[in-house]
Amino acid sequence: MVALNYTSKGDGKPVVLLHPVGLDRTCWSAVAPLLADRRVIAADLRAHGLSPRDPRSVDVFDYAADVAELIERIGPCPVVGVSFGGMVTTALAISRPDLVTAALISACPSTIPEAGRPVLRARGERPMAEGMESVLAETMDRWFSPGFDAAHYRQHLLGLDPADWNTGWQTIANLDLTARLVDITCPVQLIHAEHDKGTSLEAMQATASGLRDVRLDVIAGAPHMVHIEQPDAFAALVNAHIDRAGA
């Protein structure tokens, strides 16, 4: 377990935001101001941003345990995660249901098909030999819409330590949470981005089928990084879900 770096803004009830692989807490800059009357806590996951790198782990439940340690200090609250952050949110809601009052999970499956695992492992390993430039074009294409000004994120990716990138993708390649979705007791909002090249609607529907209390919504025209390109639509679903859950 590591102590995560995070920012906290606002004075209301807390909500925790968890970012995708390769990004950090700053990717929530457009969403955070839209979460009405909330104390918005944006964390850097292990091996991301300013959080510790070691001990490295490729088990999503270790990342969830880090977040649990943070929430234990602020009290049970809603947790919002996109992509890798959504996987960590799922693992947290499974392992520590006492800490998650509502979960919003976007742009991620609950398991990786066996045929897809080698592809994701290679995605992580390639920059270890060839540098981050080797995965830049395909990552930007997978994450953002054509024409979206993602220059900031392009530079961010180029500045990453390939070892951090690799650790994240090995963790994603190991993901297998479907059988434990029944352990999630809080209300769950799933968000599918219509043009997501990383996670299909069918994968989100499969997750929904394993949950007890779930709602699935689609944000039209959105890519994988839905919270960055469409923060208003994303934040509206977050606020509505928290209100419905009374969290």
C-alpha positions as CSV (number, residue, x, y, z in Angstrom):
1,M,0.0,0.0,0.0
2,V,1.2,3.5,-0.8
3,A,0.1,6.9,0.3
4,L,-1.4,8.6,-2.8
5,N,-0.8,12.2,-3.8
6,Y,-4.1,14.1,-4.4
7,T,-5.6,17.5,-4.6
8,S,-8.7,18.6,-2.7
9,K,-11.0,21.5,-3.7
10,G,-14.3,22.6,-2.3
11,D,-16.0,22.2,1.1
12,G,-18.9,19.9,0.5
13,K,-19.3,16.1,0.7
14,P,-16.4,14.4,-0.8
15,V,-16.2,12.6,-4.2
16,V,-13.0,10.9,-5.4
17,L,-11.9,10.9,-9.0
18,L,-9.6,8.3,-10.5
19,H,-7.8,8.9,-13.9
20,P,-6.9,6.7,-16.9
21,V,-3.6,4.9,-17.3
22,G,-0.8,7.3,-18.3
23,L,-2.6,10.4,-17.1
24,D,-2.9,11.9,-13.6
25,R,-5.2,14.0,-11.4
26,T,-4.9,17.0,-13.6
27,C,-7.0,15.4,-16.4
28,W,-10.1,16.2,-14.2
29,S,-9.6,20.0,-14.5
30,A,-12.7,20.6,-16.6
31,V,-15.0,18.2,-14.7
32,A,-14.1,19.2,-11.1
33,P,-15.7,22.7,-11.2
34,L,-18.9,21.1,-12.5
35,L,-19.4,18.8,-9.5
36,A,-21.8,21.1,-7.6
37,D,-21.1,21.8,-3.9
38,R,-18.7,18.9,-3.6
39,R,-15.2,18.5,-2.1
40,V,-13.5,17.1,-5.2
41,I,-10.6,14.8,-4.4
42,A,-8.5,14.0,-7.5
43,A,-5.9,11.3,-6.8
44,D,-2.7,10.2,-8.6
45,L,-2.8,6.5,-8.7
46,R,0.3,4.5,-7.9
47,A,3.1,5.0,-10.4
48,H,1.3,8.1,-11.8
49,G,1.7,11.8,-11.3
50,L,3.3,12.6,-8.0
51,S,2.4,9.3,-6.2
52,P,5.1,6.7,-5.3
53,R,6.2,4.2,-7.9
54,D,7.3,1.5,-5.5
55,P,6.4,-1.1,-4.7
56,R,5.3,-1.7,-8.3
57,S,2.2,-3.9,-8.7
58,V,0.3,-5.5,-11.6
59,D,-2.7,-6.4,-9.4
60,V,-5.6,-3.9,-9.7
61,F,-6.6,-4.7,-6.1
62,D,-3.3,-3.2,-4.9
63,Y,-4.3,0.1,-6.6
64,A,-7.7,-0.2,-5.0
65,A,-6.1,-0.7,-1.5
66,D,-4.2,2.6,-2.0
67,V,-7.4,4.4,-2.7
68,A,-9.1,2.7,0.2
69,E,-6.4,4.1,2.5
70,L,-7.2,7.6,1.2
71,I,-10.9,7.2,1.6
72,E,-10.5,5.9,5.2
73,R,-9.2,9.3,6.1
74,I,-12.0,11.3,4.5
75,G,-15.0,8.9,5.0
76,P,-17.1,6.8,2.7
77,C,-18.0,8.6,-0.5
78,P,-18.8,8.3,-4.3
79,V,-15.9,7.2,-6.5
80,V,-15.6,8.1,-10.2
81,G,-13.2,6.4,-12.5
82,V,-12.5,6.5,-16.3
83,S,-10.6,3.7,-18.1
84,F,-7.9,2.4,-15.8
85,G,-9.5,4.5,-13.0
86,G,-12.8,2.8,-13.7
87,M,-11.1,-0.6,-13.2
88,V,-9.6,0.5,-9.9
89,T,-13.1,1.9,-8.9
90,T,-14.6,-1.5,-9.7
91,A,-12.0,-3.4,-7.7
92,L,-12.5,-0.9,-4.8
93,A,-16.3,-1.4,-4.8
94,I,-15.7,-5.1,-4.7
95,S,-13.1,-5.2,-2.0
96,R,-14.2,-2.3,0.2
97,P,-18.0,-1.9,-0.2
98,D,-18.0,-0.1,3.1
99,L,-16.1,2.8,1.6
100,V,-17.9,3.4,-1.8
101,T,-21.4,4.9,-1.5
102,A,-21.9,5.2,-5.2
103,A,-19.6,4.3,-8.2
104,L,-19.4,5.8,-11.6
105,I,-17.4,3.7,-14.1
106,S,-16.6,4.8,-17.6
107,A,-14.8,3.5,-20.6
108,C,-13.6,0.2,-19.2
109,P,-14.6,-3.5,-19.2
110,S,-14.7,-5.7,-16.1
111,T,-12.5,-8.3,-17.7
112,I,-10.0,-8.6,-20.6
113,P,-10.7,-11.5,-23.1
114,E,-7.8,-14.0,-23.2
115,A,-7.1,-13.2,-26.8
116,G,-6.6,-9.5,-25.9
117,R,-4.2,-9.9,-23.1
118,P,-1.0,-10.4,-25.2
119,V,-1.9,-7.3,-27.2
120,L,-2.2,-5.2,-24.0
121,R,1.0,-6.6,-22.6
122,A,2.9,-5.7,-25.8
123,R,1.4,-2.2,-25.6
124,G,3.0,-1.7,-22.3
125,E,6.3,-3.4,-23.2
126,R,7.0,-1.7,-26.5
127,P,8.1,1.7,-25.0
128,M,10.5,-0.1,-22.7
129,A,12.6,-0.8,-25.8
130,E,11.6,1.9,-28.2
131,G,10.5,4.9,-26.1
132,M,7.1,6.5,-25.6
133,E,7.1,7.8,-29.2
134,S,6.5,4.2,-30.3
135,V,3.0,4.2,-28.9
136,L,2.1,7.9,-29.3
137,A,0.2,7.9,-32.5
138,E,-1.9,4.8,-31.8
139,T,-2.7,6.1,-28.3
140,M,-3.8,9.5,-29.4
141,D,-6.0,7.9,-32.1
142,R,-7.5,5.6,-29.5
143,W,-8.1,8.2,-26.9
144,F,-9.3,11.4,-28.7
145,S,-11.6,12.5,-31.5
146,P,-10.0,13.6,-34.8
147,G,-9.5,17.4,-34.7
148,F,-9.6,17.6,-30.9
149,D,-6.7,19.7,-29.6
150,A,-4.9,17.2,-27.5
151,A,-1.4,18.8,-27.7
152,H,-1.2,18.9,-23.9
153,Y,-1.8,15.2,-23.6
154,R,0.6,14.4,-26.4
155,Q,3.4,16.2,-24.6
156,H,2.4,14.5,-21.3
157,L,2.6,11.0,-22.9
158,L,6.1,11.8,-24.3
159,G,7.3,12.8,-20.9
160,L,6.2,9.5,-19.2
161,D,8.6,7.0,-17.8
162,P,8.1,3.9,-20.0
163,A,8.3,1.7,-16.8
164,D,5.3,3.5,-15.4
165,W,3.4,3.0,-18.6
166,N,4.3,-0.7,-18.8
167,T,3.3,-1.3,-15.2
168,G,-0.2,0.1,-15.9
169,W,-0.7,-1.9,-19.0
170,Q,0.4,-5.2,-17.4
171,T,-2.2,-4.5,-14.7
172,I,-4.9,-3.9,-17.3
173,A,-3.9,-7.1,-19.1
174,N,-4.5,-9.0,-15.9
175,L,-8.0,-7.6,-15.3
176,D,-10.6,-10.3,-14.5
177,L,-13.3,-8.9,-12.2
178,T,-16.5,-10.1,-13.9
179,A,-17.2,-13.0,-11.5
180,R,-17.0,-10.6,-8.5
181,L,-19.3,-7.9,-9.8
182,V,-22.0,-9.5,-7.6
183,D,-20.0,-8.3,-4.6
184,I,-20.7,-4.7,-5.4
185,T,-23.5,-3.3,-3.2
186,C,-23.6,0.4,-4.1
187,P,-25.5,1.9,-7.0
188,V,-23.4,2.0,-10.1
189,Q,-23.6,4.3,-13.1
190,L,-21.8,3.1,-16.2
191,I,-21.0,5.5,-19.0
192,H,-20.2,4.4,-22.5
193,A,-18.6,6.9,-24.9
194,E,-20.3,6.3,-28.3
195,H,-17.0,6.4,-30.3
196,D,-14.8,4.7,-27.8
197,K,-12.1,2.7,-29.6
198,G,-10.9,1.1,-26.4
199,T,-14.1,-0.3,-24.8
200,S,-17.2,-1.5,-26.8
201,L,-20.8,-1.0,-25.8
202,E,-21.1,-4.8,-25.6
203,A,-18.3,-4.8,-23.0
204,M,-20.1,-2.2,-20.9
205,Q,-23.4,-4.1,-21.3
206,A,-21.7,-7.3,-20.1
207,T,-20.5,-5.4,-17.0
208,A,-24.0,-4.1,-16.4
209,S,-25.5,-7.6,-16.6
210,G,-23.4,-8.6,-13.6
211,L,-24.3,-5.8,-11.3
212,R,-27.2,-5.6,-8.9
213,D,-28.0,-1.9,-9.0
214,V,-26.9,-0.3,-12.3
215,R,-27.7,2.3,-14.9
216,L,-25.9,2.5,-18.3
217,D,-25.9,5.7,-20.3
218,V,-24.2,6.6,-23.6
219,I,-22.6,10.0,-24.3
220,A,-23.2,10.6,-28.0
221,G,-20.2,11.5,-30.1
222,A,-17.7,11.0,-27.3
223,P,-14.3,9.2,-27.6
224,H,-12.5,7.1,-25.0
225,M,-11.4,10.2,-23.0
226,V,-15.0,11.3,-22.6
227,H,-14.4,13.3,-19.4
228,I,-11.8,15.4,-21.2
229,E,-13.7,16.0,-24.5
230,Q,-17.3,16.2,-23.0
231,P,-16.9,17.4,-19.4
232,D,-20.4,18.9,-19.2
233,A,-22.2,15.8,-20.3
234,F,-19.9,13.6,-18.1
235,A,-20.4,15.8,-15.0
236,A,-24.1,15.9,-15.5
237,L,-24.3,12.1,-15.2
238,V,-22.0,12.2,-12.2
239,N,-24.2,14.7,-10.4
240,A,-27.4,12.9,-11.3
241,H,-26.1,9.6,-10.1
242,I,-24.8,10.9,-6.8
243,D,-28.2,12.6,-6.3
244,R,-30.1,9.4,-7.0
245,A,-27.9,7.5,-4.7
246,G,-28.3,10.0,-1.9
247,A,-24.5,10.0,-1.6
